[in-house]
Amino acid sequence: KGSALRFLPGDTMTINYKPFASDVRVTGYTIEAEFETHNVRDYDSVIIDALDNGQGFSIKSQQASLKSSQNNLEIQFKEDSRVRIAFVVEQKTSNRFIYIYVNGVMSRVLQYSETDSFDQRNPVNIFIGSESCGLDLYSLRVYNRNLSRHEQLNNFICDRPTLAERIEANNNNDVLDEND
């Protein structure tokens, strides 16, 4: 299964990093988390978040969301299985898309308006853990740019714990010819 940081119900941790302290629309932004929930007693258990006044990102035991001042992009996933969730914000000078990727596959997308904002008034750190849910955290990464769909898929494939799983993930996603 690979190395993981295990959180039992009641275990918590704060990462001293404020992901929405500045305007992420300037450079683009990506946050990736790979994890598995276990012993879920409450399906609304928040396991990873950086929310201030409803703005930021939140990952629950079965749902992930990214909230700006004007938009809310959400996706659901199955608990008790390893999943990789990535939130991507494109630069405001590009197409202004926000994406959610699940296991390297683009699963939700919407365009934010020119007046939308992701920066928080009172920026908060990343909080991990829950009273009513266990968590195995395999990775948590932040990029100060928006990763492309190819980079998202490559990160997912490269982070498979065994060579056999990497080969399988690569073969499952090898659907394009040499002309894309």
Solvent accessible surface area in square Angstrom, and as a share of the most:
residue,aa,sasa,rsa
1,K,155,0.66
2,G,49,0.47
3,S,106,0.68
4,A,48,0.37
5,L,89,0.44
6,R,145,0.53
7,F,11,0.04
8,L,97,0.48
9,P,44,0.28
10,G,34,0.33
11,D,61,0.31
12,T,71,0.41
13,M,69,0.31
14,T,79,0.46
15,I,54,0.28
16,N,133,0.68
17,Y,82,0.31
18,K,84,0.35
19,P,4,0.03
20,F,1,0.01
21,A,58,0.45
22,S,78,0.50
23,D,40,0.21
24,V,6,0.03
25,R,30,0.11
26,V,91,0.52
27,T,72,0.42
28,G,0,0.00
29,Y,9,0.03
30,T,0,0.00
31,I,4,0.02
32,E,1,0.00
33,A,1,0.01
34,E,2,0.01
35,F,1,0.00
36,E,21,0.09
37,T,2,0.01
38,H,29,0.13
39,N,95,0.49
40,V,27,0.16
41,R,168,0.61
42,D,67,0.35
43,Y,119,0.45
44,D,96,0.50
45,S,5,0.03
46,V,53,0.31
47,I,1,0.01
48,I,0,0.00
49,D,26,0.14
50,A,1,0.01
51,L,56,0.28
52,D,22,0.11
53,N,148,0.76
54,G,44,0.42
55,Q,28,0.12
56,G,0,0.00
57,F,0,0.00
58,S,5,0.03
59,I,2,0.01
60,K,55,0.23
61,S,0,0.00
62,Q,53,0.23
63,Q,39,0.17
64,A,0,0.00
65,S,6,0.04
66,L,1,0.01
67,K,56,0.24
68,S,10,0.07
69,S,63,0.41
70,Q,97,0.43
71,N,35,0.18
72,N,74,0.38
73,L,10,0.05
74,E,70,0.31
75,I,14,0.07
76,Q,132,0.59
77,F,25,0.11
78,K,139,0.59
79,E,29,0.13
80,D,74,0.38
81,S,42,0.27
82,R,57,0.21
83,V,7,0.04
84,R,2,0.01
85,I,1,0.00
86,A,1,0.00
87,F,5,0.02
88,V,1,0.00
89,V,3,0.01
90,E,17,0.07
91,Q,55,0.25
92,K,85,0.36
93,T,125,0.73
94,S,55,0.36
95,N,81,0.41
96,R,48,0.18
97,F,62,0.26
98,I,0,0.00
99,Y,27,0.10
100,I,0,0.00
101,Y,4,0.01
102,V,27,0.16
103,N,50,0.25
104,G,5,0.05
105,V,81,0.46
106,M,77,0.34
107,S,41,0.26
108,R,115,0.42
109,V,70,0.40
110,L,47,0.24
111,Q,91,0.40
112,Y,1,0.00
113,S,44,0.28
114,E,129,0.58
115,T,109,0.63
116,D,1,0.00
117,S,31,0.20
118,F,0,0.00
119,D,55,0.28
120,Q,10,0.05
121,R,222,0.81
122,N,103,0.53
123,P,42,0.27
124,V,45,0.26
125,N,42,0.21
126,I,2,0.01
127,F,80,0.33
128,I,0,0.00
129,G,1,0.01
130,S,12,0.08
131,E,124,0.56
132,S,22,0.14
133,C,1,0.01
134,G,0,0.00
135,L,1,0.00
136,D,8,0.04
137,L,15,0.07
138,Y,32,0.12
139,S,25,0.16
140,L,41,0.20
141,R,79,0.29
142,V,49,0.28
143,Y,60,0.23
144,N,106,0.55
145,R,113,0.41
146,N,32,0.17
147,L,7,0.04
148,S,51,0.33
149,R,123,0.45
150,H,84,0.38
151,E,56,0.25
152,Q,0,0.00
153,L,40,0.20
154,N,85,0.43
155,N,31,0.16
156,F,25,0.10
157,I,21,0.11
158,C,91,0.54
159,D,37,0.19
160,R,23,0.09
161,P,40,0.25
162,T,63,0.37
163,L,119,0.59
164,A,73,0.57
165,E,70,0.31
166,R,83,0.30
167,I,90,0.46
168,E,104,0.47
169,A,10,0.08
170,N,74,0.38
171,N,93,0.47
172,N,101,0.52
173,N,42,0.22
174,D,99,0.51
175,V,119,0.69
176,L,88,0.44
177,D,91,0.47
178,E,160,0.72
179,N,127,0.65
180,D,108,0.56
